[in-house]
Amino acid sequence: MTFRQQVLVLYLGTSALDSPVVGWSVYDGTGRTSPTTGDSDEPPYKSGVDALRDGWRLFQAAQLIPPYPGSEYDVSFLKHEFFFEKLVEGSESTEGPEGSEGSVGVEVVDAG
């Protein structure tokens, strides 16, 4: 039996796992799905806690770094990034569509 990794990246409104999702990415190492940007206007989960409840395992959280004085309101990157994984049974072959390295989908919504 071979296992393949699925990765879910959630960008949350704050550093708390129960805060709302403001952006997300999905990577499917099984090749069963091919998510792309704009697949959905709704995030796969409302919060990081919801992903945990659905069986996703948290394996990385973004380091909390305070902003440089005077830069508190500058816009740059989404700071509160959490990586989750699921191991699912997959086939022996890792071949996907020609030239593909895996599947990716990225979605960012207004933090409102």
PDB file as gemmi writes it, atoms N, CA and C in Angstrom:
CRYST1    1.000    1.000    1.000  90.00  90.00  90.00 P 1                      
ATOM      1  N   MET A   1       0.849  -1.177   0.000  1.00  0.00           N  
ATOM      2  CA  MET A   1       0.000   0.000   0.000  1.00  0.00           C  
ATOM      3  C   MET A   1       0.896   1.243   0.000  1.00  0.00           C  
ATOM      4  N   THR A   2       0.625   2.152  -0.910  1.00  0.00           N  
ATOM      5  CA  THR A   2       1.388   3.384  -1.032  1.00  0.00           C  
ATOM      6  C   THR A   2       0.517   4.556  -0.607  1.00  0.00           C  
ATOM      7  N   PHE A   3       1.109   5.470   0.140  1.00  0.00           N  
ATOM      8  CA  PHE A   3       0.383   6.655   0.572  1.00  0.00           C  
ATOM      9  C   PHE A   3       0.922   7.880  -0.144  1.00  0.00           C  
ATOM     10  N   ARG A   4       0.040   8.790  -0.459  1.00  0.00           N  
ATOM     11  CA  ARG A   4       0.385  10.063  -1.080  1.00  0.00           C  
ATOM     12  C   ARG A   4      -0.072  11.190  -0.162  1.00  0.00           C  
ATOM     13  N   GLN A   5       0.621  12.294  -0.237  1.00  0.00           N  
ATOM     14  CA  GLN A   5       0.331  13.427   0.631  1.00  0.00           C  
ATOM     15  C   GLN A   5      -0.550  14.447  -0.077  1.00  0.00           C  
ATOM     16  N   GLN A   6      -1.548  14.927   0.652  1.00  0.00           N  
ATOM     17  CA  GLN A   6      -2.330  16.081   0.240  1.00  0.00           C  
ATOM     18  C   GLN A   6      -1.977  17.195   1.213  1.00  0.00           C  
ATOM     19  N   VAL A   7      -1.757  18.394   0.693  1.00  0.00           N  
ATOM     20  CA  VAL A   7      -1.360  19.534   1.528  1.00  0.00           C  
ATOM     21  C   VAL A   7      -2.398  20.634   1.374  1.00  0.00           C  
ATOM     22  N   LEU A   8      -2.783  21.194   2.498  1.00  0.00           N  
ATOM     23  CA  LEU A   8      -3.726  22.304   2.559  1.00  0.00           C  
ATOM     24  C   LEU A   8      -3.019  23.456   3.260  1.00  0.00           C  
ATOM     25  N   VAL A   9      -2.954  24.599   2.609  1.00  0.00           N  
ATOM     26  CA  VAL A   9      -2.355  25.789   3.207  1.00  0.00           C  
ATOM     27  C   VAL A   9      -3.484  26.775   3.455  1.00  0.00           C  
ATOM     28  N   LEU A  10      -3.678  27.139   4.715  1.00  0.00           N  
ATOM     29  CA  LEU A  10      -4.707  28.118   5.073  1.00  0.00           C  
ATOM     30  C   LEU A  10      -4.041  29.383   5.568  1.00  0.00           C  
ATOM     31  N   TYR A  11      -4.488  30.501   5.055  1.00  0.00           N  
ATOM     32  CA  TYR A  11      -4.051  31.812   5.531  1.00  0.00           C  
ATOM     33  C   TYR A  11      -5.197  32.345   6.373  1.00  0.00           C  
ATOM     34  N   LEU A  12      -4.933  32.565   7.659  1.00  0.00           N  
ATOM     35  CA  LEU A  12      -5.981  32.966   8.583  1.00  0.00           C  
ATOM     36  C   LEU A  12      -5.896  34.450   8.890  1.00  0.00           C  
ATOM     37  N   GLY A  13      -6.996  35.007   9.390  1.00  0.00           N  
ATOM     38  CA  GLY A  13      -7.068  36.433   9.703  1.00  0.00           C  
ATOM     39  C   GLY A  13      -6.150  36.843  10.841  1.00  0.00           C  
ATOM     40  N   THR A  14      -5.888  35.929  11.776  1.00  0.00           N  
ATOM     41  CA  THR A  14      -4.972  36.180  12.897  1.00  0.00           C  
ATOM     42  C   THR A  14      -4.142  34.919  13.115  1.00  0.00           C  
ATOM     43  N   SER A  15      -3.325  34.920  14.155  1.00  0.00           N  
ATOM     44  CA  SER A  15      -2.491  33.758  14.450  1.00  0.00           C  
ATOM     45  C   SER A  15      -3.266  32.654  15.165  1.00  0.00           C  
ATOM     46  N   ALA A  16      -4.516  32.877  15.518  1.00  0.00           N  
ATOM     47  CA  ALA A  16      -5.324  31.875  16.211  1.00  0.00           C  
ATOM     48  C   ALA A  16      -5.928  30.893  15.205  1.00  0.00           C  
ATOM     49  N   LEU A  17      -5.847  29.612  15.500  1.00  0.00           N  
ATOM     50  CA  LEU A  17      -6.367  28.593  14.585  1.00  0.00           C  
ATOM     51  C   LEU A  17      -7.875  28.669  14.393  1.00  0.00           C  
ATOM     52  N   ASP A  18      -8.577  29.333  15.294  1.00  0.00           N  
ATOM     53  CA  ASP A  18     -10.028  29.443  15.141  1.00  0.00           C  
ATOM     54  C   ASP A  18     -10.452  30.735  14.447  1.00  0.00           C  
ATOM     55  N   SER A  19      -9.506  31.490  13.906  1.00  0.00           N  
ATOM     56  CA  SER A  19      -9.851  32.715  13.172  1.00  0.00           C  
ATOM     57  C   SER A  19     -10.241  32.374  11.733  1.00  0.00           C  
ATOM     58  N   PRO A  20     -10.955  33.277  11.056  1.00  0.00           N  
ATOM     59  CA  PRO A  20     -11.463  32.988   9.709  1.00  0.00           C  
ATOM     60  C   PRO A  20     -10.367  32.834   8.653  1.00  0.00           C  
ATOM     61  N   VAL A  21     -10.625  31.978   7.680  1.00  0.00           N  
ATOM     62  CA  VAL A  21      -9.730  31.777   6.546  1.00  0.00           C  
ATOM     63  C   VAL A  21      -9.884  32.954   5.581  1.00  0.00           C  
ATOM     64  N   VAL A  22      -8.746  33.547   5.173  1.00  0.00           N  
ATOM     65  CA  VAL A  22      -8.767  34.660   4.226  1.00  0.00           C  
ATOM     66  C   VAL A  22      -8.131  34.288   2.884  1.00  0.00           C  
ATOM     67  N   GLY A  23      -7.447  33.154   2.841  1.00  0.00           N  
ATOM     68  CA  GLY A  23      -6.831  32.666   1.611  1.00  0.00           C  
ATOM     69  C   GLY A  23      -6.441  31.213   1.791  1.00  0.00           C  
ATOM     70  N   TRP A  24      -6.268  30.495   0.686  1.00  0.00           N  
ATOM     71  CA  TRP A  24      -5.936  29.079   0.789  1.00  0.00           C  
ATOM     72  C   TRP A  24      -5.286  28.567  -0.483  1.00  0.00           C  
ATOM     73  N   SER A  25      -4.572  27.448  -0.316  1.00  0.00           N  
ATOM     74  CA  SER A  25      -3.972  26.709  -1.426  1.00  0.00           C  
ATOM     75  C   SER A  25      -4.163  25.232  -1.148  1.00  0.00           C  
ATOM     76  N   VAL A  26      -4.338  24.445  -2.203  1.00  0.00           N  
ATOM     77  CA  VAL A  26      -4.494  23.004  -2.074  1.00  0.00           C  
ATOM     78  C   VAL A  26      -3.526  22.328  -3.035  1.00  0.00           C  
ATOM     79  N   TYR A  27      -2.797  21.338  -2.537  1.00  0.00           N  
ATOM     80  CA  TYR A  27      -1.874  20.558  -3.354  1.00  0.00           C  
ATOM     81  C   TYR A  27      -2.239  19.090  -3.187  1.00  0.00           C  
ATOM     82  N   ASP A  28      -2.441  18.377  -4.275  1.00  0.00           N  
ATOM     83  CA  ASP A  28      -2.880  16.989  -4.214  1.00  0.00           C  
ATOM     84  C   ASP A  28      -1.836  16.074  -4.836  1.00  0.00           C  
ATOM     85  N   GLY A  29      -1.083  15.393  -3.982  1.00  0.00           N  
ATOM     86  CA  GLY A  29      -0.051  14.474  -4.448  1.00  0.00           C  
ATOM     87  C   GLY A  29      -0.602  13.179  -5.009  1.00  0.00           C  
ATOM     88  N   THR A  30      -1.902  12.943  -4.875  1.00  0.00           N  
ATOM     89  CA  THR A  30      -2.493  11.724  -5.420  1.00  0.00           C  
ATOM     90  C   THR A  30      -2.781  11.852  -6.904  1.00  0.00           C  
ATOM     91  N   GLY A  31      -2.934  13.073  -7.393  1.00  0.00           N  
ATOM     92  CA  GLY A  31      -3.287  13.292  -8.786  1.00  0.00           C  
ATOM     93  C   GLY A  31      -4.768  13.094  -9.069  1.00  0.00           C  
ATOM     94  N   ARG A  32      -5.565  12.833  -8.030  1.00  0.00           N  
ATOM     95  CA  ARG A  32      -7.005  12.606  -8.213  1.00  0.00           C  
ATOM     96  C   ARG A  32      -7.761  13.891  -8.544  1.00  0.00           C  
ATOM     97  N   THR A  33      -7.250  15.010  -8.058  1.00  0.00           N  
ATOM     98  CA  THR A  33      -7.905  16.293  -8.324  1.00  0.00           C  
ATOM     99  C   THR A  33      -6.886  17.245  -8.918  1.00  0.00           C  
ATOM    100  N   SER A  34      -7.387  18.250  -9.611  1.00  0.00           N  
ATOM    101  CA  SER A  34      -6.531  19.262 -10.214  1.00  0.00           C  
ATOM    102  C   SER A  34      -7.076  20.650  -9.884  1.00  0.00           C  
ATOM    103  N   PRO A  35      -6.980  21.057  -8.619  1.00  0.00           N  
ATOM    104  CA  PRO A  35      -7.497  22.375  -8.256  1.00  0.00           C  
ATOM    105  C   PRO A  35      -6.709  23.485  -8.927  1.00  0.00           C  
ATOM    106  N   THR A  36      -7.411  24.554  -9.288  1.00  0.00           N  
ATOM    107  CA  THR A  36      -6.760  25.707  -9.898  1.00  0.00           C  
ATOM    108  C   THR A  36      -7.276  26.982  -9.249  1.00  0.00           C  
ATOM    109  N   THR A  37      -6.589  28.060  -9.493  1.00  0.00           N  
ATOM    110  CA  THR A  37      -6.992  29.352  -8.966  1.00  0.00           C  
ATOM    111  C   THR A  37      -8.405  29.673  -9.418  1.00  0.00           C  
ATOM    112  N   GLY A  38      -9.226  30.127  -8.484  1.00  0.00           N  
ATOM    113  CA  GLY A  38     -10.578  30.532  -8.815  1.00  0.00           C  
ATOM    114  C   GLY A  38     -11.588  29.406  -8.854  1.00  0.00           C  
ATOM    115  N   ASP A  39     -11.208  28.207  -8.394  1.00  0.00           N  
ATOM    116  CA  ASP A  39     -12.146  27.081  -8.362  1.00  0.00           C  
ATOM    117  C   ASP A  39     -13.392  27.395  -7.545  1.00  0.00           C  
ATOM    118  N   SER A  40     -13.208  28.159  -6.486  1.00  0.00           N  
ATOM    119  CA  SER A  40     -14.309  28.390  -5.561  1.00  0.00           C  
ATOM    120  C   SER A  40     -14.164  29.749  -4.899  1.00  0.00           C  
ATOM    121  N   ASP A  41     -15.295  30.367  -4.636  1.00  0.00           N  
ATOM    122  CA  ASP A  41     -15.289  31.618  -3.883  1.00  0.00           C  
ATOM    123  C   ASP A  41     -15.305  31.360  -2.383  1.00  0.00           C  
ATOM    124  N   GLU A  42     -15.572  30.121  -2.013  1.00  0.00           N  
ATOM    125  CA  GLU A  42     -15.651  29.748  -0.602  1.00  0.00           C  
ATOM    126  C   GLU A  42     -14.436  28.922  -0.212  1.00  0.00           C  
ATOM    127  N   PRO A  43     -13.820  29.231   0.933  1.00  0.00           N  
ATOM    128  CA  PRO A  43     -12.682  28.429   1.380  1.00  0.00           C  
ATOM    129  C   PRO A  43     -13.132  27.009   1.726  1.00  0.00           C  
ATOM    130  N   PRO A  44     -12.214  26.043   1.692  1.00  0.00           N  
ATOM    131  CA  PRO A  44     -12.573  24.665   2.006  1.00  0.00           C  
ATOM    132  C   PRO A  44     -13.000  24.492   3.462  1.00  0.00           C  
ATOM    133  N   TYR A  45     -12.544  25.372   4.337  1.00  0.00           N  
ATOM    134  CA  TYR A  45     -12.912  25.352   5.755  1.00  0.00           C  
ATOM    135  C   TYR A  45     -13.068  26.786   6.232  1.00  0.00           C  
ATOM    136  N   LYS A  46     -13.863  26.993   7.256  1.00  0.00           N  
ATOM    137  CA  LYS A  46     -14.068  28.337   7.806  1.00  0.00           C  
ATOM    138  C   LYS A  46     -12.923  28.759   8.706  1.00  0.00           C  
ATOM    139  N   SER A  47     -12.195  27.781   9.290  1.00  0.00           N  
ATOM    140  CA  SER A  47     -11.071  28.085  10.178  1.00  0.00           C  
ATOM    141  C   SER A  47     -10.098  26.909  10.172  1.00  0.00           C  
ATOM    142  N   GLY A  48      -8.949  27.112  10.790  1.00  0.00           N  
ATOM    143  CA  GLY A  48      -7.983  26.026  10.923  1.00  0.00           C  
ATOM    144  C   GLY A  48      -8.508  24.917  11.811  1.00  0.00           C  
ATOM    145  N   VAL A  49      -9.285  25.260  12.820  1.00  0.00           N  
ATOM    146  CA  VAL A  49      -9.863  24.252  13.716  1.00  0.00           C  
ATOM    147  C   VAL A  49     -10.808  23.335  12.935  1.00  0.00           C  
ATOM    148  N   ASP A  50     -11.571  23.897  12.007  1.00  0.00           N  
ATOM    149  CA  ASP A  50     -12.470  23.075  11.182  1.00  0.00           C  
ATOM    150  C   ASP A  50     -11.682  22.061  10.350  1.00  0.00           C  
ATOM    151  N   ALA A  51     -10.508  22.458   9.844  1.00  0.00           N  
ATOM    152  CA  ALA A  51      -9.663  21.533   9.089  1.00  0.00           C  
ATOM    153  C   ALA A  51      -9.154  20.406  10.001  1.00  0.00           C  
ATOM    154  N   LEU A  52      -8.773  20.755  11.219  1.00  0.00           N  
ATOM    155  CA  LEU A  52      -8.326  19.737  12.175  1.00  0.00           C  
ATOM    156  C   LEU A  52      -9.444  18.743  12.466  1.00  0.00           C  
ATOM    157  N   ARG A  53     -10.642  19.249  12.644  1.00  0.00           N  
ATOM    158  CA  ARG A  53     -11.801  18.381  12.943  1.00  0.00           C  
ATOM    159  C   ARG A  53     -12.105  17.429  11.788  1.00  0.00           C  
ATOM    160  N   ASP A  54     -11.714  17.822  10.573  1.00  0.00           N  
ATOM    161  CA  ASP A  54     -11.959  16.982   9.400  1.00  0.00           C  
ATOM    162  C   ASP A  54     -10.807  16.016   9.122  1.00  0.00           C  
ATOM    163  N   GLY A  55      -9.834  15.960  10.011  1.00  0.00           N  
ATOM    164  CA  GLY A  55      -8.757  14.979   9.870  1.00  0.00           C  
ATOM    165  C   GLY A  55      -7.451  15.501   9.313  1.00  0.00           C  
ATOM    166  N   TRP A  56      -7.358  16.787   8.974  1.00  0.00           N  
ATOM    167  CA  TRP A  56      -6.094  17.355   8.508  1.00  0.00           C  
ATOM    168  C   TRP A  56      -5.159  17.496   9.704  1.00  0.00           C  
ATOM    169  N   ARG A  57      -3.874  17.195   9.488  1.00  0.00           N  
ATOM    170  CA  ARG A  57      -2.869  17.310  10.543  1.00  0.00           C  
ATOM    171  C   ARG A  57      -2.056  18.574  10.323  1.00  0.00           C  
ATOM    172  N   LEU A  58      -1.985  19.410  11.345  1.00  0.00           N  
ATOM    173  CA  LEU A  58      -1.183  20.637  11.279  1.00  0.00           C  
ATOM    174  C   LEU A  58       0.284  20.259  11.414  1.00  0.00           C  
ATOM    175  N   PHE A  59       1.114  20.699  10.459  1.00  0.00           N  
ATOM    176  CA  PHE A  59       2.539  20.399  10.591  1.00  0.00           C  
ATOM    177  C   PHE A  59       3.430  21.623  10.548  1.00  0.00           C  
ATOM    178  N   GLN A  60       2.879  22.785  10.255  1.00  0.00           N  
ATOM    179  CA  GLN A  60       3.696  23.998  10.297  1.00  0.00           C  
ATOM    180  C   GLN A  60       2.809  25.221  10.461  1.00  0.00           C  
ATOM    181  N   ALA A  61       3.262  26.133  11.300  1.00  0.00           N  
ATOM    182  CA  ALA A  61       2.593  27.417  11.480  1.00  0.00           C  
ATOM    183  C   ALA A  61       3.632  28.515  11.268  1.00  0.00           C  
ATOM    184  N   ALA A  62       3.186  29.635  10.732  1.00  0.00           N  
ATOM    185  CA  ALA A  62       4.104  30.741  10.463  1.00  0.00           C  
ATOM    186  C   ALA A  62       4.662  31.302  11.771  1.00  0.00           C  
ATOM    187  N   GLN A  63       5.908  31.685  11.711  1.00  0.00           N  
ATOM    188  CA  GLN A  63       6.548  32.321  12.856  1.00  0.00           C  
ATOM    189  C   GLN A  63       5.949  33.707  13.045  1.00  0.00           C  
ATOM    190  N   LEU A  64       5.655  34.066  14.276  1.00  0.00           N  
ATOM    191  CA  LEU A  64       5.104  35.384  14.559  1.00  0.00           C  
ATOM    192  C   LEU A  64       6.250  36.385  14.693  1.00  0.00           C  
ATOM    193  N   ILE A  65       6.303  37.309  13.751  1.00  0.00           N  
ATOM    194  CA  ILE A  65       7.354  38.322  13.733  1.00  0.00           C  
ATOM    195  C   ILE A  65       6.696  39.692  13.835  1.00  0.00           C  
ATOM    196  N   PRO A  66       7.068  40.471  14.851  1.00  0.00           N  
ATOM    197  CA  PRO A  66       6.455  41.805  14.962  1.00  0.00           C  
ATOM    198  C   PRO A  66       6.910  42.715  13.822  1.00  0.00           C  
ATOM    199  N   PRO A  67       6.035  43.619  13.388  1.00  0.00           N  
ATOM    200  CA  PRO A  67       6.420  44.534  12.310  1.00  0.00           C  
ATOM    201  C   PRO A  67       7.493  45.511  12.788  1.00  0.00           C  
ATOM    202  N   TYR A  68       8.298  45.956  11.852  1.00  0.00           N  
ATOM    203  CA  TYR A  68       9.305  46.968  12.137  1.00  0.00           C  
ATOM    204  C   TYR A  68       8.573  48.249  12.521  1.00  0.00           C  
ATOM    205  N   PRO A  69       9.036  48.973  13.544  1.00  0.00           N  
ATOM    206  CA  PRO A  69       8.366  50.214  13.958  1.00  0.00           C  
ATOM    207  C   PRO A  69       8.158  51.167  12.774  1.00  0.00           C  
ATOM    208  N   GLY A  70       6.913  51.619  12.618  1.00  0.00           N  
ATOM    209  CA  GLY A  70       6.560  52.494  11.513  1.00  0.00           C  
ATOM    210  C   GLY A  70       5.980  51.745  10.327  1.00  0.00           C  
ATOM    211  N   SER A  71       6.053  50.410  10.361  1.00  0.00           N  
ATOM    212  CA  SER A  71       5.548  49.589   9.255  1.00  0.00           C  
ATOM    213  C   SER A  71       4.322  48.767   9.657  1.00  0.00           C  
ATOM    214  N   GLU A  72       3.697  49.129  10.763  1.00  0.00           N  
ATOM    215  CA  GLU A  72       2.587  48.345  11.298  1.00  0.00           C  
ATOM    216  C   GLU A  72       1.425  48.202  10.324  1.00  0.00           C  
ATOM    217  N   TYR A  73       1.226  49.173   9.450  1.00  0.00           N  
ATOM    218  CA  TYR A  73       0.076  49.157   8.554  1.00  0.00           C  
ATOM    219  C   TYR A  73       0.452  48.961   7.082  1.00  0.00           C  
ATOM    220  N   ASP A  74       1.713  48.594   6.827  1.00  0.00           N  
ATOM    221  CA  ASP A  74       2.139  48.305   5.462  1.00  0.00           C  
ATOM    222  C   ASP A  74       1.532  46.982   5.003  1.00  0.00           C  
ATOM    223  N   VAL A  75       1.220  46.906   3.732  1.00  0.00           N  
ATOM    224  CA  VAL A  75       0.672  45.686   3.155  1.00  0.00           C  
ATOM    225  C   VAL A  75       1.809  44.940   2.456  1.00  0.00           C  
ATOM    226  N   SER A  76       1.936  43.643   2.751  1.00  0.00           N  
ATOM    227  CA  SER A  76       2.952  42.861   2.053  1.00  0.00           C  
ATOM    228  C   SER A  76       2.430  41.454   1.810  1.00  0.00           C  
ATOM    229  N   PHE A  77       2.651  40.527   2.709  1.00  0.00           N  
ATOM    230  CA  PHE A  77       2.254  39.138   2.510  1.00  0.00           C  
ATOM    231  C   PHE A  77       1.259  38.735   3.590  1.00  0.00           C  
ATOM    232  N   LEU A  78       0.594  37.602   3.382  1.00  0.00           N  
ATOM    233  CA  LEU A  78      -0.331  37.077   4.389  1.00  0.00           C  
ATOM    234  C   LEU A  78       0.493  36.389   5.472  1.00  0.00           C  
ATOM    235  N   LYS A  79       0.450  36.934   6.675  1.00  0.00           N  
ATOM    236  CA  LYS A  79       1.357  36.511   7.737  1.00  0.00           C  
ATOM    237  C   LYS A  79       0.977  35.210   8.427  1.00  0.00           C  
ATOM    238  N   HIS A  80      -0.278  34.910   8.522  1.00  0.00           N  
ATOM    239  CA  HIS A  80      -0.733  33.804   9.375  1.00  0.00           C  
ATOM    240  C   HIS A  80      -1.013  32.565   8.523  1.00  0.00           C  
ATOM    241  N   GLU A  81       0.087  31.886   8.151  1.00  0.00           N  
ATOM    242  CA  GLU A  81       0.061  30.762   7.221  1.00  0.00           C  
ATOM    243  C   GLU A  81       0.193  29.450   8.000  1.00  0.00           C  
ATOM    244  N   PHE A  82      -0.728  28.524   7.744  1.00  0.00           N  
ATOM    245  CA  PHE A  82      -0.725  27.232   8.425  1.00  0.00           C  
ATOM    246  C   PHE A  82      -0.753  26.121   7.379  1.00  0.00           C  
ATOM    247  N   PHE A  83       0.143  25.132   7.530  1.00  0.00           N  
ATOM    248  CA  PHE A  83       0.222  23.999   6.611  1.00  0.00           C  
ATOM    249  C   PHE A  83      -0.376  22.767   7.280  1.00  0.00           C  
ATOM    250  N   PHE A  84      -1.292  22.111   6.560  1.00  0.00           N  
ATOM    251  CA  PHE A  84      -1.932  20.889   7.028  1.00  0.00           C  
ATOM    252  C   PHE A  84      -1.666  19.790   6.016  1.00  0.00           C  
ATOM    253  N   GLU A  85      -1.728  18.532   6.461  1.00  0.00           N  
ATOM    254  CA  GLU A  85      -1.553  17.420   5.543  1.00  0.00           C  
ATOM    255  C   GLU A  85      -2.525  16.301   5.864  1.00  0.00           C  
ATOM    256  N   LYS A  86      -2.811  15.516   4.818  1.00  0.00           N  
ATOM    257  CA  LYS A  86      -3.507  14.245   4.944  1.00  0.00           C  
ATOM    258  C   LYS A  86      -2.712  13.243   4.145  1.00  0.00           C  
ATOM    259  N   LEU A  87      -2.567  12.038   4.679  1.00  0.00           N  
ATOM    260  CA  LEU A  87      -1.959  10.954   3.924  1.00  0.00           C  
ATOM    261  C   LEU A  87      -3.091  10.064   3.455  1.00  0.00           C  
ATOM    262  N   VAL A  88      -3.187   9.880   2.146  1.00  0.00           N  
ATOM    263  CA  VAL A  88      -4.256   9.072   1.572  1.00  0.00           C  
ATOM    264  C   VAL A  88      -3.657   7.974   0.716  1.00  0.00           C  
ATOM    265  N   GLU A  89      -4.372   6.868   0.619  1.00  0.00           N  
ATOM    266  CA  GLU A  89      -3.895   5.754  -0.181  1.00  0.00           C  
ATOM    267  C   GLU A  89      -3.843   6.174  -1.641  1.00  0.00           C  
ATOM    268  N   GLY A  90      -2.740   5.865  -2.293  1.00  0.00           N  
ATOM    269  CA  GLY A  90      -2.566   6.250  -3.686  1.00  0.00           C  
ATOM    270  C   GLY A  90      -2.015   5.108  -4.492  1.00  0.00           C  
ATOM    271  N   SER A  91      -1.880   5.325  -5.781  1.00  0.00           N  
ATOM    272  CA  SER A  91      -1.357   4.292  -6.671  1.00  0.00           C  
ATOM    273  C   SER A  91       0.162   4.260  -6.603  1.00  0.00           C  
ATOM    274  N   GLU A  92       0.731   3.224  -7.156  1.00  0.00           N  
ATOM    275  CA  GLU A  92       2.192   3.082  -7.198  1.00  0.00           C  
ATOM    276  C   GLU A  92       2.825   4.111  -8.114  1.00  0.00           C  
ATOM    277  N   SER A  93       2.115   4.477  -9.180  1.00  0.00           N  
ATOM    278  CA  SER A  93       2.650   5.408 -10.168  1.00  0.00           C  
ATOM    279  C   SER A  93       2.520   6.840  -9.664  1.00  0.00           C  
ATOM    280  N   THR A  94       3.538   7.652  -9.903  1.00  0.00           N  
ATOM    281  CA  THR A  94       3.480   9.064  -9.535  1.00  0.00           C  
ATOM    282  C   THR A  94       3.328   9.937 -10.762  1.00  0.00           C  
ATOM    283  N   GLU A  95       3.130   9.309 -11.924  1.00  0.00           N  
ATOM    284  CA  GLU A  95       3.014  10.075 -13.157  1.00  0.00           C  
ATOM    285  C   GLU A  95       1.699  10.834 -13.199  1.00  0.00           C  
ATOM    286  N   GLY A  96       1.787  12.071 -13.624  1.00  0.00           N  
ATOM    287  CA  GLY A  96       0.601  12.887 -13.817  1.00  0.00           C  
ATOM    288  C   GLY A  96       0.547  13.321 -15.255  1.00  0.00           C  
ATOM    289  N   PRO A  97      -0.232  14.351 -15.551  1.00  0.00           N  
ATOM    290  CA  PRO A  97      -0.240  14.872 -16.911  1.00  0.00           C  
ATOM    291  C   PRO A  97       1.161  15.297 -17.321  1.00  0.00           C  
ATOM    292  N   GLU A  98       1.444  15.208 -18.608  1.00  0.00           N  
ATOM    293  CA  GLU A  98       2.778  15.520 -19.114  1.00  0.00           C  
ATOM    294  C   GLU A  98       3.252  16.877 -18.618  1.00  0.00           C  
ATOM    295  N   GLY A  99       4.429  16.889 -18.011  1.00  0.00           N  
ATOM    296  CA  GLY A  99       5.021  18.125 -17.534  1.00  0.00           C  
ATOM    297  C   GLY A  99       4.505  18.585 -16.185  1.00  0.00           C  
ATOM    298  N   SER A 100       3.601  17.843 -15.560  1.00  0.00           N  
ATOM    299  CA  SER A 100       3.055  18.310 -14.281  1.00  0.00           C  
ATOM    300  C   SER A 100       3.909  17.805 -13.134  1.00  0.00           C  
ATOM    301  N   GLU A 101       3.998  18.599 -12.116  1.00  0.00           N  
ATOM    302  CA  GLU A 101       4.718  18.235 -10.909  1.00  0.00           C  
ATOM    303  C   GLU A 101       3.748  17.952  -9.772  1.00  0.00           C  
ATOM    304  N   GLY A 102       2.454  18.071 -10.001  1.00  0.00           N  
ATOM    305  CA  GLY A 102       1.439  17.925  -8.974  1.00  0.00           C  
ATOM    306  C   GLY A 102       0.326  18.899  -9.268  1.00  0.00           C  
ATOM    307  N   SER A 103      -0.648  18.957  -8.383  1.00  0.00           N  
ATOM    308  CA  SER A 103      -1.784  19.835  -8.600  1.00  0.00           C  
ATOM    309  C   SER A 103      -1.757  20.959  -7.583  1.00  0.00           C  
ATOM    310  N   VAL A 104      -2.127  22.149  -8.024  1.00  0.00           N  
ATOM    311  CA  VAL A 104      -2.126  23.285  -7.116  1.00  0.00           C  
ATOM    312  C   VAL A 104      -3.323  24.172  -7.410  1.00  0.00           C  
ATOM    313  N   GLY A 105      -3.864  24.720  -6.359  1.00  0.00           N  
ATOM    314  CA  GLY A 105      -4.901  25.728  -6.487  1.00  0.00           C  
ATOM    315  C   GLY A 105      -4.632  26.802  -5.452  1.00  0.00           C  
ATOM    316  N   VAL A 106      -4.771  28.047  -5.805  1.00  0.00           N  
ATOM    317  CA  VAL A 106      -4.529  29.140  -4.879  1.00  0.00           C  
ATOM    318  C   VAL A 106      -5.718  30.074  -4.922  1.00  0.00           C  
ATOM    319  N   GLU A 107      -6.154  30.509  -3.761  1.00  0.00           N  
ATOM    320  CA  GLU A 107      -7.302  31.388  -3.685  1.00  0.00           C  
ATOM    321  C   GLU A 107      -7.057  32.402  -2.575  1.00  0.00           C  
ATOM    322  N   VAL A 108      -7.276  33.662  -2.814  1.00  0.00           N  
ATOM    323  CA  VAL A 108      -7.163  34.699  -1.792  1.00  0.00           C  
ATOM    324  C   VAL A 108      -8.454  35.504  -1.825  1.00  0.00           C  
ATOM    325  N   VAL A 109      -9.014  35.747  -0.640  1.00  0.00           N  
ATOM    326  CA  VAL A 109     -10.223  36.545  -0.543  1.00  0.00           C  
ATOM    327  C   VAL A 109      -9.961  37.738   0.330  1.00  0.00           C  
ATOM    328  N   ASP A 110     -10.799  38.737   0.230  1.00  0.00           N  
ATOM    329  CA  ASP A 110     -10.677  39.958   1.009  1.00  0.00           C  
ATOM    330  C   ASP A 110     -10.876  39.653   2.482  1.00  0.00           C  
ATOM    331  N   ALA A 111      -9.952  40.076   3.324  1.00  0.00           N  
ATOM    332  CA  ALA A 111     -10.049  39.838   4.766  1.00  0.00           C  
ATOM    333  C   ALA A 111     -11.144  40.676   5.394  1.00  0.00           C  
ATOM    334  N   GLY A 112     -11.688  41.624   4.640  1.00  0.00           N  
ATOM    335  CA  GLY A 112     -12.845  42.415   4.959  1.00  0.00           C  
ATOM    336  C   GLY A 112     -12.834  43.113   6.212  1.00  0.00           C  
TER     337      GLY A 112                                                      
END                                                                             
